[in-house]
Structures are given as C-alpha cells and as structure tokens.
Amino acid sequence: MSLRTTQSGDQIVSKGLTVNQMMLMQAKHGDAFTAILHSRPVACFGAVHIWNGVEEVWLYMEERGREYKKTLTRAAMNYIDFRVISQNLHRVQITVRCADMRAVRWGLALGFTIDGMMKSYGPDGSDYYLMSRT
C-alpha cells in the first residue's frame, strides 16, 4: 500500500486518517498492546470484536520489529490463542494485502488460511486476502 505522509510526518492510510488515528479507532473497539524495544514502540497489535465468537486481529510493525520475527511470531500466537480461549471464539480473522507476500507468509505461519480475495478492498484500491483461523 502506498501511504501518503502529512507535513508533521504522520502516514495517512485511509480517507485522511493517520496510522495513529486508525490504531486509536481499533483500540477503542477491542484490545491493543504496544511492544517496546529500547524505550521506543516497535509494534502495536490488538483485536477487534466483530460479533460473538468472531474477532479480527491486527498488527502495525515498524521495520526494526522484523529483526525479532521469532519472538513476535511467538507472542502473536500466544495472544491469538489467549483471545480464542478467553473470548470463546470460533473464528479469528485478518486482512492482508495480496501484494505483501511477507505478511501473507506470516499469516500462514500463524495458522491462518486464505478464505478469499477482496478485490479493491484497500484504501488505495489494492486487493486484500481475508484469512482466518477456525
């Protein structure tokens, strides 16, 4: 996805919303956590309740976080397992930009399968996969 940047340096992801605004909106509707590395945030992740038994998990990670992919993958698996058990979920889903093969592979490594492609779903008109763990 091509992100625009405001004069203050914030990235805009959708209809004028910055990444920070988007994360705040998602955090209002579910859990949100921040991973800190050397006193600076490296990743934010959480879950949004869709309806009983279904949640969508999300992640925003800066490039430094990719140096710790095993640790973050283990943390993501534990978090998803915790959500499934604590919220009695029968489905957890993610949306992943089709062109971001690194993210698609990570979703598969976390146990998600591709349910289908959502054409022109992204704010820039890009295609996304809907992936789930049931």
MIMI-580760 format. One line per 4 residues: for each residue x, y, z of N, C-alpha, C. Coordinates in pm, 1 decimal, m for minus. Example, Ala and Ser with C-alpha at 12.3 -4.5 7.8 and 13.67 -1.06 7.14 Angstrom:
BEGIN
1319.0 m569.0 780.0 1230.0 m450.0 780.0 1320.0 m330.0 780.0 | 1285.0 m225.0 708.0 1367.0 m106.0 714.0 1290.0 3.0 787.0
//
This chain:
BEGIN
84.7 m115.8 0.0 0.0 0.0 0.0 89.3 122.0 0.0 | 56.1 217.8 m80.1 133.4 341.1 m80.3 69.8 436.8 20.3 | 148.0 475.4 117.9 99.2 564.4 222.7 142.4 706.6 193.0 | 49.7 799.6 210.6 85.6 940.1 199.6 134.7 987.1 336.0
207.0 1096.0 338.2 260.0 1149.1 463.4 216.7 1294.2 479.5 | 173.9 1328.5 602.5 134.0 1465.6 631.5 258.7 1550.8 654.7 | 240.0 1682.0 667.9 353.4 1771.0 694.8 421.7 1737.9 826.3 | 343.6 1685.8 923.9 403.6 1651.7 1053.7 472.9 1516.2 1051.9
464.3 1445.5 937.5 533.2 1316.9 925.9 444.0 1197.0 952.6 | 315.6 1217.9 987.2 224.3 1106.3 1009.8 183.7 1045.1 876.7 | 176.4 913.5 871.2 134.4 846.5 749.4 m17.5 838.1 745.1 | m74.7 861.0 627.3 m218.9 854.6 608.3 m252.1 724.4 538.2
m344.1 645.8 597.1 m377.1 516.4 540.4 m512.3 513.3 471.6 | m607.5 592.5 514.8 m741.2 582.1 458.1 m819.6 710.3 480.1 | m870.3 767.5 373.0 m959.1 883.5 378.7 m914.9 987.7 480.9 | m785.9 1018.8 481.9 m734.9 1123.8 568.7 m700.0 1079.7 709.2
m719.1 950.7 744.0 m682.4 902.6 877.2 m533.9 867.2 880.4 | m465.9 911.5 984.1 m326.2 872.9 1000.2 m321.0 733.0 1061.0 | m204.5 670.8 1055.3 m185.3 539.8 1116.0 m221.4 547.1 1264.0 | m177.6 651.8 1333.0 m208.4 665.8 1475.8 m358.3 674.5 1499.6
m430.8 752.2 1418.1 m575.9 762.8 1433.7 m643.3 628.0 1408.4 | m595.0 555.1 1307.7 m652.1 424.5 1277.0 m631.1 327.8 1393.8 | m511.2 327.4 1452.9 m485.3 239.6 1566.7 m572.3 277.9 1686.3 | m590.4 407.5 1710.7 m676.2 450.8 1820.5 m819.7 404.9 1799.8
m869.3 412.3 1676.8 m1005.1 365.7 1647.7 m1017.7 216.5 1673.3 | m918.9 139.4 1629.1 m924.5 m4.6 1650.2 m913.9 m37.8 1798.6 | m830.1 33.7 1871.6 m812.7 8.0 2014.4 m940.5 37.6 2092.4 | m1020.6 133.0 2046.1 m1146.7 164.4 2113.1 m1244.1 47.8 2108.5
m1230.0 m37.1 2009.2 m1325.3 m145.4 1986.7 m1268.0 m282.0 2022.9 | m1165.2 m285.3 2102.0 m1105.5 m412.3 2141.8 m979.5 m388.4 2222.3 | m896.2 m490.2 2228.9 m768.6 m480.8 2299.9 m662.4 m422.1 2209.6 | m563.9 m356.6 2271.2 m448.6 m307.1 2196.8 m326.2 m310.5 2286.8
m214.0 m351.1 2231.4 m88.7 m360.9 2304.6 23.6 m300.7 2221.9 | 126.9 m255.8 2290.2 243.6 m199.7 2223.1 366.8 m275.5 2268.8 | 449.1 m318.7 2174.0 577.6 m380.9 2204.1 683.9 m270.8 2201.8 | 762.4 m263.2 2308.0 865.0 m159.6 2323.3 1003.4 m222.5 2309.7
1089.4 m158.8 2232.1 1227.2 m203.3 2214.7 1317.3 m82.7 2234.1 | 1405.9 m89.6 2332.0 1498.4 19.4 2362.7 1421.9 151.0 2382.8 | 1316.4 143.7 2461.9 1235.1 260.3 2501.2 1155.5 321.8 2386.9 | 1142.0 251.3 2274.7 1064.0 302.7 2160.7 967.5 195.2 2111.6
844.5 233.4 2076.6 749.8 134.4 2023.3 803.2 72.6 1894.7 | 787.0 m58.5 1884.6 831.4 m129.5 1765.0 712.4 m196.5 1694.8 | 605.1 m223.5 1771.2 486.9 m285.0 1712.4 365.7 m256.0 1800.1 | 251.2 m241.6 1736.7 122.9 m231.3 1805.8 33.3 m338.8 1747.1
m42.2 m405.8 1833.6 m130.9 m511.0 1785.7 m251.8 m520.7 1877.4 | m354.9 m583.4 1826.9 m475.1 m597.6 1907.6 m581.4 m677.8 1835.6 | m702.0 m673.5 1891.9 m815.2 m746.8 1836.0 m939.5 m659.7 1842.8 | m1021.9 m671.7 1740.6 m1148.7 m600.0 1734.6 m1260.1 m703.5 1734.9
m1354.7 m687.1 1826.7 m1469.9 m776.4 1837.5 m1565.2 m747.8 1721.6 | m1592.9 m847.9 1639.7 m1686.0 m832.2 1527.7 m1827.2 m863.8 1576.2 | m1847.1 m982.3 1629.4 m1969.3 m1023.9 1698.8 m1935.1 m1147.6 1778.6 | m2029.4 m1200.7 1855.8 m1998.9 m1313.3 1944.3 m1932.2 m1426.0 1867.4
m1814.8 m1464.8 1916.0 m1741.3 m1575.4 1857.5 m1645.6 m1538.6 1745.8 | m1643.5 m1409.2 1704.7 m1557.8 m1368.5 1591.6 m1483.1 m1240.1 1626.4 | m1352.7 m1241.7 1605.6 m1269.9 m1122.2 1621.8 m1173.7 m1109.8 1505.0 | m1132.3 m986.4 1479.0 m1029.2 m960.8 1379.1 m907.4 m906.8 1451.8
m792.6 m970.2 1430.1 m668.6 m923.1 1491.8 m593.7 m837.2 1391.0 | m514.8 m744.4 1442.5 m441.6 m651.0 1357.1 m302.3 m628.2 1414.3 | m213.7 m582.0 1328.9 m74.8 m556.5 1367.0 m21.2 m441.6 1283.8 | 49.8 m353.0 1347.9 126.2 m249.2 1278.5 267.9 m256.9 1334.0
364.5 m288.1 1247.9 501.5 m308.3 1294.3 597.6 m222.3 1212.7 | 690.2 m160.9 1281.9 793.1 m87.3 1209.4 904.0 m184.1 1171.7 | 988.5 m143.4 1082.3 1090.4 m232.2 1024.5 1182.0 m293.8 1131.0 | 1213.8 m219.4 1237.8 1302.4 m274.6 1342.2 1246.0 m401.8 1403.2
1113.3 m413.1 1408.4 1049.8 m530.4 1468.1 1077.9 m658.0 1391.6 | 1105.8 m645.2 1263.9 1129.6 m763.9 1181.1 1258.3 m835.7 1219.8 | 1346.4 m768.2 1293.0 1468.1 m832.7 1341.6 1436.3 m936.4 1449.8 | 1316.6 m929.4 1507.1 1276.6 m1016.1 1617.1 1154.4 m1098.2 1576.6
1156.3 m1149.5 1452.9 1038.1 m1215.8 1398.5 998.4 m1340.3 1476.3 | 1093.5 m1417.6 1526.4 1057.3 m1537.6 1603.2 986.7 m1499.3 1733.0 | 1039.7 m1399.6 1801.9 979.2 m1355.7 1927.4 840.6 m1297.0 1903.5 | 827.4 m1211.4 1800.9 697.3 m1151.0 1772.8 597.6 m1254.3 1720.8
643.8 m1352.6 1645.7 554.2 m1459.5 1599.4 504.2 m1540.3 1718.0 | 592.9 m1575.8 1809.6 553.4 m1649.6 1929.7 453.9 m1568.0 2012.8 | 481.7 m1438.0 2027.1 390.7 m1350.8 2102.6 254.6 m1343.0 2033.7 | 253.3 m1332.2 1901.3 127.0 m1325.8 1826.9 47.6 m1455.4 1842.9
114.8 m1569.5 1833.2 46.4 m1698.2 1850.7 m15.2 m1708.6 1990.2 | 63.5 m1670.3 2091.3 12.5 m1675.2 2228.8 m105.7 m1580.6 2246.9 | m96.9 m1461.6 2190.5 m205.6 m1364.8 2201.6 m332.6 m1416.7 2134.9 | m318.5 m1471.1 2013.9 m434.8 m1523.5 1942.1 m496.0 m1641.1 2018.6
m411.6 m1731.3 2067.6 m462.3 m1844.3 2147.0 m534.9 m1794.6 2271.8 | m479.5 m1694.1 2337.8 m543.9 m1635.7 2456.1 m681.0 m1578.8 2419.6 | m688.8 m1504.3 2308.1 m817.0 m1446.1 2266.1 m919.7 m1555.4 2237.3 | m876.7 m1661.1 2168.4 m968.4 m1770.5 2133.9 m1026.0 m1832.7 2260.7
m940.4 m1861.2 2357.8 m985.3 m1926.3 2481.0 m1066.8 m1830.1 2567.9 | m1014.1 m1709.8 2592.0 m1080.1 m1617.7 2686.2 m1212.0 m1562.5 2633.7 | m1224.1 m1550.6 2501.7 m1346.7 m1495.5 2443.3 m1435.5 m1602.8 2378.4 | m1394.4 m1729.8 2392.9 m1470.2 m1841.5 2336.5 m1498.1 m1819.7 2187.0
m1390.3 m1792.7 2113.0 m1403.1 m1761.7 1970.8 m1408.1 m1889.2 1886.8 | m1489.3 m1885.8 1781.7 m1487.6 m1994.3 1684.1 m1420.2 m1949.1 1553.8 | m1387.9 m1819.3 1545.7 m1319.5 m1766.6 1427.0 m1237.6 m1643.8 1464.9 | m1113.3 m1640.3 1415.0 m1026.9 m1522.5 1422.5 m986.3 m1493.8 1279.2
m989.1 m1366.7 1240.0 m955.9 m1334.2 1101.6 m859.4 m1217.2 1093.3 | m792.8 m1208.4 979.1 m704.4 m1096.5 947.5 m728.0 m1059.3 801.2 | m694.2 m936.0 766.3 m692.0 m895.6 626.6 m547.5 m860.1 593.0 | m502.1 m910.0 477.8 m362.3 m893.8 437.9 m358.3 m851.5 291.9
m283.1 m746.3 263.8 m267.5 m700.4 125.1 m203.7 m811.4 42.5 | m267.2 m846.6 m68.2 m220.7 m958.1 m151.9 m76.0 m940.7 m197.6 | m35.6 m818.9 m227.9 98.8 m793.6 m278.5 205.9 m804.2 m170.1 | 167.1 m807.1 m45.3 263.5 m814.6 65.7 286.8 m961.1 102.4
368.0 m1027.9 22.2 389.8 m1171.8 41.2 452.4 m1204.7 176.7 | 531.0 m1114.8 230.5 590.0 m1137.7 363.0 479.0 m1147.8 467.0 | 378.7 m1059.9 459.0 265.8 m1062.5 551.9 177.5 m1185.1 529.1 | 159.6 m1223.7 403.2 80.5 m1343.6 371.9 148.5 m1466.5 431.9
280.0 m1478.6 412.8 354.1 m1592.8 468.7 345.8 m1594.0 620.9 | 350.1 m1475.2 682.8 341.5 m1467.1 828.5 203.5 m1513.2 874.7 | 98.6 m1471.0 804.8 m36.5 m1516.4 838.4 m47.7 m1668.2 829.9 | 9.6 m1726.1 725.9 8.1 m1871.9 711.1 86.3 m1938.4 824.4
200.4 m1879.4 862.8 281.1 m1933.7 972.9 205.1 m1928.9 1105.8 | 114.9 m1831.8 1120.6 34.6 m1820.9 1242.6 m85.8 m1915.1 1241.1 | m102.2 m1990.9 1133.9 m210.2 m2088.1 1126.8 m334.6 m2039.5 1055.2 | m327.1 m1923.3 989.6 m440.8 m1872.2 913.8 m442.0 m1936.3 775.3
m561.2 m1948.7 718.0 m575.5 m1993.7 580.4 m646.2 m1883.6 501.5 | m623.9 m1881.3 372.6 m684.3 m1779.5 287.1 m827.1 m1821.4 254.8 | m923.5 m1738.2 295.9 m1064.5 m1764.1 265.3 m1100.0 m1714.4 125.5 | m1040.1 m1603.7 85.3 m1070.2 m1548.2 m45.9 m1004.7 m1413.4 m63.7
m1019.2 m1359.8 m184.8 m960.9 m1229.5 m216.5 m1072.1 m1124.8 m217.9 | m1042.8 m1009.2 m158.4 m1135.6 m896.6 m159.8 m1079.2 m794.6 m258.7 | m1138.4 m790.1 m375.8 m1091.9 m701.8 m482.9 m1111.6 m555.8 m444.5 | m1010.9 m474.1 m469.8 m1015.4 m328.3 m447.0 m1056.1 m291.6 m305.1
m1018.7 m371.4 m207.7 m1058.3 m351.1 m67.8 m979.7 m239.8 0.8 | m851.8 m225.9 m31.2 m764.7 m131.4 38.4 m798.1 13.2 8.1 | m751.1 103.9 94.2 m777.7 246.4 74.4 m721.5 299.4 m57.2 | m622.4 229.0 m110.6 m563.7 268.1 m238.8 m617.0 183.1 m354.3
m721.5 102.7 m327.5 m780.3 17.3 m429.6 m711.0 m116.5 m446.2 | m615.0 m147.7 m359.4 m542.0 m273.8 m371.7 m627.6 m391.3 m323.1 | m591.4 m510.1 m371.2 m661.4 m633.1 m333.0 m606.9 m684.4 m200.7 | m694.8 m741.8 m119.2 m657.9 m799.1 9.5 m711.2 m940.6 19.5
m638.4 m1024.5 94.3 m688.8 m1157.1 129.9 m760.5 m1146.2 263.8 | m869.7 m1218.2 275.7 m931.8 m1241.9 405.1 m881.3 m1377.5 449.1 | m814.6 m1381.1 563.4 m756.4 m1505.0 614.9 m820.5 m1533.5 749.8 | m837.0 m1662.1 781.4 m899.9 m1696.9 909.3 m834.8 m1818.7 973.4
m860.1 m1825.9 1102.9 m826.7 m1944.2 1184.2 m956.5 m1984.9 1250.4 | m999.2 m2107.0 1224.0 m1124.8 m2154.1 1284.5 m1100.7 m2273.9 1371.3
//
